[in-house]
Amino acid sequence: MIKSGFTLLETIIVIGIISFILPIIFSIVFSITRQQAKVYILSTVKREGDNALSVIENLIRNNAVGIYSDLALSSQLCTTISYDGGSGSSFYFSDKDGNWFNFKTITDIGLLKIASDSSVLSTAVELTSVKNTQISSFNISCDQTSSITSPIVSIQFTISQKQTTSTRIEDLASLNYSTKIKLRSY
């Protein structure tokens, strides 16, 4: 008499092998999923930071002809000294037409974001969004070594993923940005 099928011993061995292999496969799949989430979060933070820095650099480099501490553009800064404009609220650039523009932090839904304001615009233009990211620090300063050289504007900010309730390392991302811009049209 020929029996077809598996014996009890063969079935137990197969179940044992599967019980060892299955957790390994799931851990690999979950690890890949977590890494993809981290890459997505980092790319979002980097995209927002790169955009803000690019807009700031281009506006200052191509349009700024002077640096002032007031809206009336009467008190010029960086004429041979260093000036720390802090969060940008008292740091104004003038363009060739006599209009002013500046960069500062504003609060939206309790979170900081970078915005650009101008005498030409009716409201500030947001350079970062609070939907995905937040600014934890923003500093703008200038330095001029002599009266015949153009001022150098330094900008530093830290942009990070909007705070979530998660404490997993994969859900947290933060990037520091820093640049120096020499005024061309000074």
Secondary structure, DSSP 8 states (H G I E B T S, - for coil): ----S--HHHHHHHHHHHHHHHHHHHHHHHHHHHHHHHHHHHHHHHHHHHHHHHHHHHHHHHH--EEESSTTS-SB--SSS-EE-TTTTT-EEE-TTS-EEEEEEEEETTEEEEEEEESSSSS-EESS-TTTEEEEEEEEEEE-SSTTS--EEEEEEEEEE---S---GGG--EEEEEEEEE-S--
